[in-house]
Amino acid sequence: MKSNPTAADRRALLLVDLQNDFVAGGSLAVPGGNDVIEIANQLMTVFDLVVATQDWHPADHQSFASRHPHLSIGDNFTLGGLPQTAWPDHCVQGTHGSQLVAELHRDRISHVVRKGTDPSIDSYSGFFDNGHRHATGLADFLRSANVQHLFVMGLATDYCVRFTVLDAIQLGFQVTLIKDGCRGVEMKTGDIERAIDEMQSAGAELLSSDQLLH
């Protein structure tokens, strides 16, 4: 299904955090994360606009368990007045782990939005930090490109994909979640299913990559 949108109804593919630290061998590897790279490469051929998000943390990011001697990875605590999970150090600016996966056809990506750059607050969504205090510029970029409909895939279903989709809907974009193009962390059993249900309840359409490719 080749995309030939009008200026008033342009579609874009949004790739969420397809970075080395989130795939096999990374410090916060998402189970099955590598499996979505080929799906992304195939889908990029049917969109004329592809945008990616990139976690881009300073080394002293306060979401890292290593910054808090009393915390272990996976612990819940409060950061900047918001609930926070303590993560392993990941996607530190300029490191190998922060780079987009090499197998990804990066030449097809028109624009990359970096997030999580403020050490005092996490940023799961591609649009805002977790407190919605600062925007990343993604919404402005999409609107300047006349994008109305976002097709979202990436890592991880229950964190960055989930919050990106929910914010996109709140901002007025039509959103389709490419379900087989996502993988989740599943810190608690059922997290992935709950995240998908939440996105669908908020208004996201669910499709598989095959429905777009054939």
Secondary structure, 3 states (H helix, E strand, C coil): CCCCCCHHHEEEEEEECCEHHHCCCCCCCCCCCCHHHHHHHHHHHHCCCEEEEEECECCCCCCEHHHCCCCCCCCEEEECCEEEECECCCCECCCHHHCECCCCCHHHCCEEEEECCCCCCCCCCCCECCCCCCECCHHHHHHHCCEEEEEEEEECHHHHHHHHHHHHHHCCCEEEEEEEEEECCCCCCCHHHHHHHHHHHHCCEEECHHHHHC
